[in-house]
Amino acid sequence: MLRNIALGITAIGVMAAACAPPTGPAGAPASESTASQVPASTDTPTAAVMTPKPSATPTVSPLRTMAAPVIADLAGRLGIDEAAVEVVDAVEVEWPDTSLGCPAPGDSYAQVLTNGTQLTLQVNGQTYDYRGRSPDTMFLCGPQGPVPAGKVP
């Protein structure tokens, strides 16, 4: 039993010594780093100013590209050129149910949080509200709920 206690104390002593910082010969001062220190630069960094070159072709807004199917749908419903359709707003929305905030009268919807997108388009001052859970499920929302394909609210 005494032997086990002595071994335990020895093991603790060895572990404690292993954790201690290394020391030089007794009485010797700790050595200082011999690496030379480089003084900090007092120059302020400069950034190159890049001026964008004008492009020969006009760029298409990423928002307009994303909304292309919806723009085509509205232009088809109204019988106008797609260029006449203006994208006013595009937001990601979390609706309280699967109707996406556009319930059809008499229908019931699962009451779960539903993520989707809402696009607001405008033609000649008139706004149109499209909603969907993905770009290929967008539908026109009117005052009475979803507007059937080919119809205008």
Buried (B, 14 or more C-beta within 10 A) or exposed (E): EEEEEEEEEEEEEEEEEEEEEEEEEEEEEEEEEEEEEEEEEEEEEEEEEEEEEEEEEEEEEEEBEBBEEBBEBBBEBBEEEEEEBEBEEBEEEEBEBBBBBBBEEEEEBEEEEBEBBBBBBBBEEEEBBBBBBEEEEBBBBBEEBBBEEEEEB
